[in-house]
């Protein structure tokens, strides 16, 4: 249980720190508006903070929430960052992907959600460090988010193991 709690707290602190602190070129926080930064920090503080409370105070419902939440978060991270890096959905799949991406990014503007996300990514993250080849017109996961995604997966697996034990 303590390992899960530590992983959850590290994930929360990492996310909040990389959303608040300008660590350019590691992150692109300097390109966020104040409103974007505060909304991202606030929403994620609540969502990421519930599972650690469950583990700290032995609240089983919040522990179960953590199992579901961290896997859902990881799948959302894959959808937002990795799908558009590896493939460009076309036709019917583009419409399906755009609907899922709109939910994952909370971006419900009219038009092509992937094009919107590419423009946002370009504004926020285009000059940050990445370990992957840049691909014109594509989302490229930067180092900050690659670490976040790997730690999210570790946290999801450790949380599942703790609840299953």
N, C-alpha and C positions, 0 to 999 in steps of 0.2 A: 504493500500500500504506500509506503513512504517513497519508493522509487517513482510510482505514478504521480504522486503529489509533487515531487521535485521536478519531474519532466513537465508537468502542467504549469508550474510556476515559472520555470525557465522559458517555456514557450510564450506565456503571457508577458513576462518582462522583456523578452527579446522583441516581441511584436510592438509593445508600447514604446520601447527605446528607439527602434528603427523607424517608428512613425513620428516620434517627437524630436529626436536629435538629428541635426544635419551632419551626416557622416560622409558627405560627398567626397569621392565618387562611389562610395559603397552603396549609398542610397540616394534617392531623388527627392527627399523631403523638401529641399529648398524650392522645388517646383510646385509643391502643393499650395493651395490657398489655405488660409487659416481655417476656414469652414471645413474644407475637405479633411484636413488633419484632425480637427476636433471630432468630427463625425466618425471617422474611422477609429480613432482611439476610444471614443465613448461606446460605440456599438460593440467593438471587439473586447473592451474591458468587461462588459456585462456577459457576453457570450462565452468568453474564455475564462471568466472568473467563477462561473457557477460550479464547474467540476472540481476545482481545487477546494472550494467550500465544502462540497460533498465529501471529499476525501479527508479534509482536515477535521470535520465535525461528524463523520460517519453517518452521512445522510444518503441512504441507499438510492433514493430516486435521483439525486444529483450525480451520483456515481454512474448510474445507468445512462443518464443524460450525457455524461462525459464520453462514454463508449460510442454512443450514437453521434454526438457532436463532432468529435475529432475525426472519425471516419468520413462524415459528411463534409467537414471542412477540407480534408485532404482531397476528396473527390472534386470539390468545388475549385480547389487550387489547380488540380490537373486540368479541369475544364477551362479555366480562365487563362492559364499560362502555358500549358504543355500541348494541348490540342492545337491551338493556332500556331505553335512553333513547328510542329511536325506535319500538320495537314491544313489545307484550306477547304473546309466543307463547301460542297457545291449542291445546287438543286434543292431537293426536298431536305437533304441533310443540313443544308445551310439554314433553312427556316427552323428546323428542329434545334440546331445548335444555337442560333440567335435567340430563340426563346429561353433555352437553358442559360445562355450567357447573360441575358437580361436579368434573370433571377439571381444568378451568381454575383453579378456586379451591381445589382440594384439600379441598373440603367435602363429605364423604360422609354427613352426618347424614341420618337418615330424614326424609321429608317433602318438601315443595316447595323445591328448591334456590334458585329465584329469590326466593321469600319470605324464605328465610334470608339471602340476599345483600342484599336490600333492607334488612333489619333491621341487618345488619352495616354496610352503607353509611351508614345513618342514624346509627348510633352513632359511626362514625369520621369521616365526611366531610360531614355535613349542614350544618355551620356554616362550611365552608371557601369560599373564593372560587371562583365559577364565572362563565364568560362566557356560559353558556347559560341559557335560561329554566328555572327549577325547575318540575318537573312532579310533582304530588302522587302518591305511591305509586310513583315511578320512580327509577331510578338517574340521577343527573345528574353527568356527568364534570366534575370540578373543574379549576381551572387547572393545578394541580400535575400531574395525570394527563394533561391535554390536551397539555401540553408534553412529558411523558414519551412519550406515544403518537406524537406528531409526530417526536420525536427517534429513537424506535425505528424508524419507517419510514425516515427518512433513513439511519440506521445500516444497516438491512437493504439498502437500495439501493446505498449506497456499498460495503458489504462484498461484495455480488454483483458489482459492477463491478470491484472489486480482484481478486477471484478469477478472474473471466472474462478479465481482461487478459493 
